[in-house]
């Protein structure tokens, strides 16, 4: 018994000797970063006005520094850092098998640093005021007639901007121009809604877009590098709207339904007809899905009014995403749903469809504005 106690005590002593001063500093720094992230999350959730102040006052500086720096690279920096991090992490841990405590302190520090960057890059913004409050859009109760009118308008606009020559709307032929045009589209939206004004780095195509496709993702915002990333493999009409959707997160608007709506606004305000087509067709899909549930017969009639090219684009889009249906996509959807709910989006992935309410609110707002002008 005495021998066993002596042996255990000796092992503990040896382990303490391996816990170097640098290890203790890493552990202490990790604890401080974890604590700072927790305080920021608590303040964002429960301190009145803190999240709004951060999103409007502090976060623009984060975009100005990190967004500008990583914007210097034409490729997705977060993607390359992810691959490098995986390789370096495996090699580092393999070389630290005899120093588990030292390795653990550095893993904790890395995790704490990433959590802190996440919190400052987007976590706080989830609790800031919605874009609708800045645009004076109040989602309310709408009639089937209003929804039908919206779908009719979108159908006409899609047909007006459908590409006559498909090559002029092809992403591969316009990759660099579309990246620049997405920034200009967001600035055009900023001229109408000042909260969207300011600096935007160009969005980045993910080098291995298959990784996003199998997760059923058209794009992703990186809070660690303040980058807007998009899936370059998906059908072309999706890409302009996705670019603008992801760029909207750089203005502190994290709700997916609002990012969809901002992306729609930016596209239809763009001078590039390919962007307008993307915005209107994306809006048609969301509004059309809502109409299909409310009035299948009217929806069928409007679908028949869409030009052949638009119907082909929709079929191509369905076929593209259907090929990635499977276990990975299911797990990704569940994770995304849990992530959104964890960040105060109680509808989870269903929040993507609430964009229709915002389009209807804007339609009613425009109608009221026109009526007021006529009275004057």
Phi and psi in degrees as a GROMACS rama.xvg file:
@    title "Ramachandran Plot"
@    xaxis  label "Phi"
@    yaxis  label "Psi"
@TYPE xy
-62.7085  -39.3705  UNK-2
-63.3927  -42.4519  UNK-3
-62.6368  -44.3267  UNK-4
-62.3323  -40.8198  UNK-5
-63.4635  -40.6559  UNK-6
-65.3523  -43.0438  UNK-7
-64.1523  -44.4829  UNK-8
-60.6543  -38.1688  UNK-9
-65.6794  -39.8765  UNK-10
-63.4445  -43.1687  UNK-11
-62.5323  -41.0849  UNK-12
-61.8913  -42.7576  UNK-13
-64.673  -39.0332  UNK-14
-65.1741  -37.9243  UNK-15
-65.2775  -34.6046  UNK-16
-65.3163  -30.035  UNK-17
-76.637  -18.3477  UNK-18
-81.4601  86.3761  UNK-19
-76.2458  173.431  UNK-20
-61.702  -39.6842  UNK-21
-64.4315  -38.481  UNK-22
-61.0853  -43.3975  UNK-23
-65.3559  -37.7852  UNK-24
-64.8795  -40.3575  UNK-25
-63.1422  -43.1702  UNK-26
-64.9194  -40.7207  UNK-27
-66.4238  -41.9986  UNK-28
-63.7423  -38.9735  UNK-29
-62.6202  -43.2436  UNK-30
-61.7914  -40.7631  UNK-31
-65.2902  -41.6377  UNK-32
-68.7418  -39.6359  UNK-33
-61.2918  -43.4281  UNK-34
-65.2494  -42.4746  UNK-35
-62.5187  -42.5022  UNK-36
-63.5681  -39.6779  UNK-37
-65.0718  -41.4434  UNK-38
-64.2379  -42.6672  UNK-39
-64.0875  -40.8691  UNK-40
-65.5969  -41.5685  UNK-41
-62.9958  -45.3122  UNK-42
-63.9916  -40.4508  UNK-43
-63.152  -37.1367  UNK-44
-81.1185  -36.8972  UNK-45
-119.893  -15.6579  UNK-46
-91.1073  113.797  UNK-47
-57.432  126.908  UNK-48
85.4153  -12.8111  UNK-49
-65.4066  -48.1621  UNK-50
-62.9052  -39.4735  UNK-51
-64.7264  -43.4643  UNK-52
-61.5382  -43.0321  UNK-53
-65.2514  -47.4446  UNK-54
-62.9868  -35.2781  UNK-55
-94.3909  -24.8441  UNK-56
-109.585  -43.6366  UNK-57
-94.6285  -46.2733  UNK-58
-58.1014  -38.4828  UNK-59
-56.015  -32.6867  UNK-60
-69.8453  -36.2687  UNK-61
-61.1892  -44.9775  UNK-62
-64.1325  -40.6349  UNK-63
-63.0217  -33.3055  UNK-64
-88.6506  -62.5793  UNK-65
-70.6996  -41.1048  UNK-66
-62.1047  -42.7025  UNK-67
-67.3626  -41.1438  UNK-68
-65.0421  -54.1857  UNK-69
-72.9691  -17.0467  UNK-70
-69.8441  -14.6168  UNK-71
-68.7183  -21.2841  UNK-72
-94.0953  134.027  UNK-73
-76.6682  -18.4579  UNK-74
-99.7888  167.388  UNK-75
-73.603  107.195  UNK-76
-65.3364  -38.559  UNK-77
-66.0322  -33.9749  UNK-78
-65.6773  -46.4941  UNK-79
-65.5574  -38.6076  UNK-80
-65.1327  -34.6919  UNK-81
-63.5832  -48.6  UNK-82
-62.784  -45.4228  UNK-83
-64.006  -38.948  UNK-84
-64.1071  -38.7847  UNK-85
-64.5822  -47.2379  UNK-86
-64.0437  -49.4814  UNK-87
-64.4702  -37.1064  UNK-88
-63.7946  -42.5952  UNK-89
-64.7269  -45.3732  UNK-90
-64.0689  -40.4213  UNK-91
-65.3898  -46.9119  UNK-92
-65.4988  -35.6422  UNK-93
-63.5687  -33.8695  UNK-94
-84.1215  -4.497  UNK-95
-115.777  21.4408  UNK-96
-59.8417  -29.8974  UNK-97
-88.7848  -4.12778  UNK-98
-127.696  65.5082  UNK-99
-61.3586  -34.4289  UNK-100
-70.2015  -40.9512  UNK-101
-64.2198  -42.8492  UNK-102
-63.3195  -40.611  UNK-103
-62.4804  -39.0442  UNK-104
-64.677  -35.8398  UNK-105
-77.3566  -33.9656  UNK-106
-64.0972  -42.0592  UNK-107
-62.6632  -41.8637  UNK-108
-64.0768  -42.6034  UNK-109
-62.1513  -45.2159  UNK-110
-63.0199  -41.2214  UNK-111
-66.3995  -40.6851  UNK-112
-63.9964  -41.9522  UNK-113
-65.6098  -40.2039  UNK-114
-64.2915  -41.2942  UNK-115
-64.8254  -42.3818  UNK-116
-64.6725  -39.2388  UNK-117
-61.2496  -44.05  UNK-118
-64.178  -43.0722  UNK-119
-78.1789  -23.2013  UNK-120
-87.2428  -23.254  UNK-121
-163.841  -25.0411  UNK-122
-57.1142  -42.4653  UNK-123
-67.0574  -38.2  UNK-124
-64.145  -22.0635  UNK-125
-60.6219  -21.5216  UNK-126
-106.498  8.38094  UNK-127
-82.0267  170.083  UNK-128
-62.0185  145.859  UNK-129
-72.9368  155.586  UNK-130
-60.2389  -34.4482  UNK-131
-57.8073  -29.9979  UNK-132
-71.2974  -29.6583  UNK-133
-81.3687  -28.8225  UNK-134
-92.4124  1.70358  UNK-135
57.6294  41.9354  UNK-136
-107.942  121.072  UNK-137
-113.932  110.59  UNK-138
-68.2717  130.761  UNK-139
-140.238  -150.105  UNK-140
-98.272  130.187  UNK-141
-123.581  149.312  UNK-142
-83.8058  162.955  UNK-143
-63.2132  -32.3758  UNK-144
-64.4663  -39.2748  UNK-145
-66.0966  -41.3871  UNK-146
-64.3728  -41.7319  UNK-147
-62.7935  -41.8517  UNK-148
-62.5181  -39.4441  UNK-149
-63.3909  -45.3274  UNK-150
-65.3133  -36.4762  UNK-151
-64.4332  -42.9934  UNK-152
-61.9334  -45.4369  UNK-153
-65.1926  -37.3876  UNK-154
-60.9015  -45.4606  UNK-155
-62.172  -40.6905  UNK-156
-70.0387  -40.1859  UNK-157
-58.9889  -47.3159  UNK-158
-64.3847  -30.6625  UNK-159
-72.5998  -31.1455  UNK-160
-109.757  10.3467  UNK-161
-62.5703  139.436  UNK-162
-69.414  128.152  UNK-163
-77.7572  -34.5353  UNK-164
-116.684  112.31  UNK-165
-59.07  -31.8667  UNK-166
-63.6448  -30.823  UNK-167
-69.2012  -19.2519  UNK-168
-107.931  10.0453  UNK-169
-79.297  131.645  UNK-170
-63.364  -44.1405  UNK-171
-62.2805  -27.8997  UNK-172
-84.4399  -11.3224  UNK-173
-132.691  21.1012  UNK-174
-52.3788  -56.5558  UNK-175
-67.9586  -39.4367  UNK-176
-64.4248  -40.9997  UNK-177
-66.7789  -34.4651  UNK-178
-63.0078  -42.8246  UNK-179
-68.3389  -41.3962  UNK-180
-66.1855  -29.7564  UNK-181
-65.0348  -37.9144  UNK-182
-65.6183  -43.1137  UNK-183
-65.255  -35.4804  UNK-184
-64.8643  -41.5772  UNK-185
-66.8626  -35.6844  UNK-186
-69.4848  -32.8129  UNK-187
-65.6811  -39.5116  UNK-188
-65.4459  -34.4192  UNK-189
-67.2625  -28.6003  UNK-190
-68.5827  -29.4559  UNK-191
-88.6053  -36.4139  UNK-192
-125.29  98.4924  UNK-193
-53.277  -25.8159  UNK-194
-65.2416  -17.2587  UNK-195
-97.3684  -0.337958  UNK-196
-75.7509  161.043  UNK-197
120.592  -164.282  UNK-198
-79.404  140.587  UNK-199
-135.572  128.798  UNK-200
-79.1506  158.819  UNK-201
-70.4836  144.249  UNK-202
-69.1553  158.634  UNK-203
-119.285  134.956  UNK-204
-79.4209  133.134  UNK-205
-71.4771  132.65  UNK-206
-63.0489  -42.5561  UNK-207
-108.957  78.4775  UNK-208
-66.7045  -18.5098  UNK-209
-55.2511  -34.0848  UNK-210
-60.5817  -38.8401  UNK-211
-74.8956  -38.7573  UNK-212
-60.8393  -44.9275  UNK-213
-67.652  -17.4546  UNK-214
-95.6597  4.81778  UNK-215
59.9128  40.1288  UNK-216
-113.969  131.225  UNK-217
-89.7987  -19.7803  UNK-218
-168.7  171.439  UNK-219
-155.301  138.963  UNK-220
-96.402  132.442  UNK-221
-100.193  110.935  UNK-222
-74.2135  -14.7226  UNK-223
-81.2745  -29.3525  UNK-224
-122.761  2.21814  UNK-225
51.6896  57.4483  UNK-226
-123.42  143.752  UNK-227
-97.81  114.96  UNK-228
-111.85  147.284  UNK-229
-139.438  161.278  UNK-230
-87.1708  112.639  UNK-231
-83.9187  -4.6708  UNK-232
-90.0794  -18.8414  UNK-233
-72.3499  165.574  UNK-234
-52.5192  144.083  UNK-235
-56.68  -39.29  UNK-236
-63.6404  -22.2822  UNK-237
-74.178  -25.8921  UNK-238
-69.2266  -48.1785  UNK-239
-56.7927  -45.2269  UNK-240
-63.7334  -40.3112  UNK-241
-64.0842  -40.8537  UNK-242
-55.1859  -50.0551  UNK-243
-69.4472  -36.519  UNK-244
-56.2779  -50.8994  UNK-245
-67.7607  -35.2904  UNK-246
-66.0685  -28.9647  UNK-247
-62.4595  -27.0317  UNK-248
-65.5054  -24.5538  UNK-249
-74.6422  -3.27251  UNK-250
-104.557  13.1092  UNK-251
87.7388  7.94049  UNK-252
-99.7295  105.546  UNK-253
-98.5331  -19.6852  UNK-254
-61.2931  129.714  UNK-255
-67.6151  -35.4483  UNK-256
-64.7774  -38.3759  UNK-257
-74.814  -35.2722  UNK-258
-63.8327  -38.0372  UNK-259
-61.3508  -43.6467  UNK-260
-67.8417  -42.7239  UNK-261
-62.5435  -41.5392  UNK-262
-60.4624  -39.9583  UNK-263
-62.7038  -47.3899  UNK-264
-59.517  -47.3304  UNK-265
-61.1631  -41.6999  UNK-266
-65.2805  -44.8958  UNK-267
-74.992  -14.6726  UNK-268
-93.0287  -6.45816  UNK-269
-71.2378  152.505  UNK-270
-82.2422  -12.554  UNK-271
-84.6119  117.487  UNK-272
-61.3659  -28.238  UNK-273
-64.4167  -36.219  UNK-274
-69.9907  -40.4546  UNK-275
-63.4137  -42.4896  UNK-276
-60.6893  -44.6235  UNK-277
-61.3065  -44.4391  UNK-278
-65.4205  -47.2487  UNK-279
-67.9733  -38.9503  UNK-280
-70.3643  -37.5932  UNK-281
-63.9752  -44.1459  UNK-282
-61.3388  -38.2739  UNK-283
-62.428  -39.7737  UNK-284
-61.4824  -47.4844  UNK-285
-67.468  -47.529  UNK-286
-67.2243  -37.6939  UNK-287
-64.0399  -39.3352  UNK-288
-61.48  -39.2024  UNK-289
-67.0243  -40.9995  UNK-290
-68.2532  -35.1821  UNK-291
-60.7417  -33.0007  UNK-292
-78.0822  -36.8136  UNK-293
-80.4871  -37.8313  UNK-294
-152.705  82.369  UNK-295
-56.3212  -35.9054  UNK-296
-67.0368  -45.0666  UNK-297
-65.0353  -39.5593  UNK-298
-60.1083  -44.4424  UNK-299
-60.3853  -40.1155  UNK-300
-65.1435  -41.2027  UNK-301
-69.5125  -35.8065  UNK-302
-62.183  -38.2047  UNK-303
-67.0856  -23.3473  UNK-304
-79.996  -17.2433  UNK-305
-64.3618  141.643  UNK-306
-63.8015  158.063  UNK-307
-57.5133  -41.141  UNK-308
-62.2158  -40.0425  UNK-309
-67.4761  -40.7903  UNK-310
-64.2689  -37.4261  UNK-311
-64.9994  -39.0679  UNK-312
-63.1383  -40.3778  UNK-313
-66.8513  -39.9654  UNK-314
-65.9242  -40.8901  UNK-315
-62.9017  -39.8158  UNK-316
-63.7174  -44.7765  UNK-317
-62.2873  -42.6153  UNK-318
-64.6322  -38.099  UNK-319
-61.7022  -50.6146  UNK-320
-73.694  -29.1409  UNK-321
-62.7915  -31.4627  UNK-322
-69.227  -14.8356  UNK-323
-104.577  7.41624  UNK-324
-64.3069  136.882  UNK-325
165.223  -167.633  UNK-326
-63.0282  -41.6438  UNK-327
-63.4371  -44.1469  UNK-328
-63.9728  -38.2261  UNK-329
-65.1931  -45.4808  UNK-330
-64.1563  -41.2395  UNK-331
-62.2513  -41.7391  UNK-332
-63.7639  -42.6012  UNK-333
-64.3643  -40.8624  UNK-334
-65.6442  -43.3174  UNK-335
-62.8948  -39.5028  UNK-336
-62.2735  -46.1007  UNK-337
-65.6088  -38.3789  UNK-338
-62.8987  -45.0997  UNK-339
-64.9058  -41.9826  UNK-340
-65.6705  -36.9677  UNK-341
-63.4245  -27.2155  UNK-342
-102.968  36.6571  UNK-343
69.1535  19.7401  UNK-344
-103.739  86.812  UNK-345
-63.1015  -23.6487  UNK-346
-79.8579  -7.06536  UNK-347
61.6069  -137.594  UNK-348
-66.6722  -18.2511  UNK-349
-65.8921  -17.3151  UNK-350
-63.8757  -19.6936  UNK-351
-61.7405  -29.1913  UNK-352
-85.614  -10.6933  UNK-353
-75.1084  -1.57042  UNK-354
-56.5438  -30.3305  UNK-355
-60.805  -40.0231  UNK-356
-59.2308  -39.7941  UNK-357
-70.4161  -36.9997  UNK-358
-65.8011  -40.0043  UNK-359
-66.3818  -39.0221  UNK-360
-63.2589  -41.1792  UNK-361
-68.0748  -38.0904  UNK-362
-61.6477  -43.3994  UNK-363
-66.9011  -39.3322  UNK-364
-62.0157  -43.6074  UNK-365
-65.0613  -38.2022  UNK-366
-65.8371  -41.8163  UNK-367
-66.128  -37.0628  UNK-368
-66.1601  -42.6471  UNK-369
-64.6151  -39.7979  UNK-370
-63.6396  -39.8158  UNK-371
-64.7596  -39.832  UNK-372
-66.123  -36.2749  UNK-373
-66.9147  -37.8322  UNK-374
-64.9903  -35.361  UNK-375
